[in-house]
Amino acid sequence: INSDPDPVVSEINAVESIHTYILELGFDSKVIEMTKTLHGSIEEKFNHKFMRKLLERFRKMKGTFLYNHSYLTSVIALTVGAKFSWMNYDNKEKIYLGSMLHDLGYKHKENALRESMGVNEVKALSPEEQEDILGHTIRFARHLAEIDNVHQDVIKIVQNHHGVHGDEAYPQVIYPSDTNLIFALFILSHELALE
């Protein structure tokens, strides 16, 4: 995706990729239905004005790279999570919400196309692009922390999802001792969705 300089072509490729992944990997239709149920439940649970705007913004992005990347991450996580006894409804909600929100901190959604870049690659971009990309995690996590009922696991996903790449990590390196099962499952799913 990053090798393609045309954002429109990248967006089209993203739409095609999500359909290909779902067909090739054979996701259970129950998981797809579960995402719809979780989304409805989250809309009811979070009556905060900021959260309603976020969910509406996300819905309007349907068909874009950012939406498809986030949705695919949630589908992979919920599919894998179904194999674990600890994946109760609350944890499904955390995974789904973290997946949907993790990249909404970008000021310019086209910067999400650079999602797989490490910190050194990002530092070669313009100052405005660097600020947006490197700041999207912390900036957004701060806003989420102000909303009642947003679990710390969701905030951790948003804030630290680029922290697992060693020397290429940002905003900080996250070590295995800093993770829990929810975060580990999200990272596994996120990396698979990027590939």
Disulfide bonds with the S-S distance in Angstrom:
none
